[in-house]
Amino acid sequence: MQETDPGAIRSIAIVGGGTAGWMSAVLLGHALRGSDVRITVVESAEIGIVGVGEATIPPILDFLDLVGIDREAFIRETEATLKLGIRFQDWKTVGEHYWHPFGTFGVAIDRRPFHHHLQRAAAWDEPRGVVDFSLAAALAEAGRFTPPDPREGPARAGLRYALHFDAALVARTLRTVAERRGVRRLDRTVVDVTRTPAGHVDELLFREGDRLGADLFIDCSGFRGLLIEGAMAAGYEDWTRWLPCDRAVAGPTALNGEPQLYTLSHARDAGWRWRIPLQHRAGNGYVYSSRHIDDQAALDDLTRQVGGTFLAEPRQLRFTTGRRKAFWKGNVVALGLASGFLEPLESTSIHLVTSGLYKLLDHFPDRTFDPANIAAYNASLIEEYETIRDFIVAHYGLSARRDTPFWRDVTGQSLPDSLQSRIDLYRATGRCRARPGDLFADVNWFYVLHGLGLRPRHPDPLTGMSDAAAVRGVFDQVARDVAAGVSAAR
Ligand SMILES: Cc1cc2nc3c(=O)[nH]c(=O)nc-3n(C[C@H](O)[C@H](O)[C@H](O)COP(=O)(O)OP(=O)(O)OC[C@H]3O[C@@H](n4cnc5c(N)ncnc54)[C@H](O)[C@@H]3O)c2cc1C
């Protein structure tokens, strides 16, 4: 029998029916199943969703498993393809590329991570690199896939993948799941709110004339941040000084062949271009800095890059990179684009929605909305946002490109202190100071910093104490396992 606290949350209103809104509805519906808590999603057909956001990272599969959505059915319904990592083209210099693959990298040798041994191997001119020792990178390059399998050695056991999917179909699929599980949906446009004497949001007022009250409001209204900014004036911290891209133009094209198993991130003169293959089309976009290129020139560049023909009129999007000063204020929690924006270079936005939701469950409030609880939630999400920001800034700040004003600007700027100290540590030791639970572990930083050409002055001293012949033997074995994994794949 459930025992309900007299101060417990009785109703939740989610404003927004994009990816963030419906993910929130599904996860909260799942977590609160069996309770009397009423969950309502309010979305406005006349406003619509942003409709981009199609590349993910592996934790998306954990989310689907957690809420009990069948992976195969989800892949079918959202026209999804599998993703093994990101290929960064022309980021270091024009003509070079590196991989940020998913999954494990080699095996530890004498309890030191494989990539630390690889850093030392530079001394004996080891010619092999990430693509020889990472099964995900090798498969992505070969255009083949094989599922993770713990019986087939460490490379297959450690393989991970994510999805590319159609954002509109994702919202529709999640909505079907949520509604089937009892979430109510209202097609309404919010025009105002009423407040409690404490300054919390009391009711949403709709253009249609009716209203909706709730105890807890989740703001998934997109860039406008209808509740968190419009009603609660949380404030916004602008990160444009580190990440100057402020616009994107996006449009779909035909696939032209088999979908690739990776997201392409192609550095351009004033930003970068993505290509995300789905089953029925490819998503493309150019994320750019309006200080360095105008809208027409950006569209022209994208059009040339995709080979000329879009399946639908390309759309322009504008954004300000940064985050809300508070993600949770009073009885309003912002998720998705309402919480802030980081460009999709590492496909992290949808992950930040799930991460915000998990943290919300860890800090689930009662109707007192204790400020200490809210502060703890905000602190943990701010830390995550800032770490991801630093990871993205590193791609720009460490590039060797100086060929356009954009690249001279982004490589000439001072970096956030938190990133600078991480890079200093990496340059000195090859270590990255990732904390347990960080989205990007030491090896993820290695892929990017190594890919951009950074080499530590003094690699991990313990790797020098391992028997060199034995280390080479492990390298050979890992490379053979990776090659065998590729041969066995389809
Ligand atoms: C160019 C670009 C590329 C991106 N690429 C990626 C990517 O590859 N991977 C990734 O993880 N993320 C990516 N993102 C981010 C991703 O798109 C978003 O995180 C995700 O789609 C969630 O959006 P949302 O649900 O917060 O907002 P939206 O999709 O904008 O939804 C907002 C909702 O609020 C509703 N609404 C707004 N105002 C009102 C109102 N007054 N009354 C009622 N309802 C209202 C709308 O109807 C809509 O349903 C990208 C973003 C951009 C801009």
The ligand as a Gaussian input file, in Angstrom:
#p B3LYP/6-31G(d) Opt

LIG

0 1
 C       20.426000      23.631000     -34.780000
 C       20.206000      22.653000     -33.672000
 C       20.680000      21.352000     -33.792000
 C       20.503000      20.445000     -32.744000
 N       21.021000      19.186000     -32.850000
 C       20.958000      18.345000     -31.790000
 C       21.520000      17.048000     -31.833000
 O       22.042000      16.612000     -32.853000
 N       21.451000      16.286000     -30.725000
 C       20.857000      16.720000     -29.573000
 O       20.867000      16.001000     -28.562000
 N       20.262000      17.919000     -29.527000
 C       20.312000      18.739000     -30.587000
 N       19.718000      19.962000     -30.524000
 C       18.941000      20.305000     -29.350000
 C       17.578000      19.613000     -29.454000
 O       16.932000      20.020000     -30.629000
 C       16.712000      19.944000     -28.273000
 O       17.419000      19.709000     -27.092000
 C       15.501000      19.071000     -28.255000
 O       14.866000      19.059000     -29.487000
 C       14.539000      19.524000     -27.213000
 O       13.831000      20.651000     -27.642000
 P       12.688000      21.165000     -26.689000
 O       11.705000      20.074000     -26.517000
 O       13.322000      21.730000     -25.487000
 O       12.053000      22.398000     -27.486000
 P       11.044000      22.460000     -28.740000
 O       11.218000      21.318000     -29.661000
 O       11.214000      23.829000     -29.300000
 O        9.610000      22.326000     -28.109000
 C        8.992000      23.410000     -27.467000
 C        7.556000      23.048000     -27.178000
 O        6.980000      24.079000     -26.393000
 C        5.705000      24.384000     -26.899000
 N        5.393000      25.773000     -26.594000
 C        6.179000      26.857000     -26.757000
 N        5.518000      27.974000     -26.379000
 C        4.300000      27.574000     -25.960000
 C        3.154000      28.245000     -25.467000
 N        3.130000      29.571000     -25.332000
 N        2.076000      27.512000     -25.147000
 C        2.070000      26.167000     -25.280000
 N        3.128000      25.475000     -25.745000
 C        4.216000      26.175000     -26.087000
 C        5.804000      24.129000     -28.390000
 O        4.530000      23.910000     -28.934000
 C        6.668000      22.877000     -28.399000
 O        5.841000      21.754000     -28.246000
 C       19.839000      20.854000     -31.578000
 C       19.312000      22.138000     -31.483000
 C       19.489000      23.038000     -32.515000
 C       18.915000      24.414000     -32.402000

